[in-house]
Amino acid sequence: MAQFVVRQLEEDVKARLKRRAEHRGRSLEAEVREILRSAAMEEARPIARLGSRIAARFQRVGLASDLPELRGQNPRPAGLGK
């Protein structure tokens, strides 16, 4: 297994990591390992494009019909009911 040393880590960062580890019932070292594993796995996952993320966020809203596609149309100001 690999080992490395983190130099010049601020004391407040170390204290927050230690509190986080205690909250999760882990040692500081185990918590840091888990954080590093998670960060490495995120890099391997494909990042969803903006449209897909928006669609996923509003998936439960349940629109009755599809929204019209706006490609090729000139932008126009929103009507704010003046």
C-alpha angles and dihedrals in degrees: 000000000000125000132194139173124232110213128196095018109164116248093234091055090051091049092050091049090049092051090047091051092048090049089055094043095247137120117255089251093051091048092052090049090052092048091051092047091051092048092050092049092050090058091056094051116088112246113237115238120247096259092051091049092050092048091050092050093053097036093111094051090080107212113208093223140015119272114247117257113247102196114134094016123118115249115254132189119262115255107241097184098257 
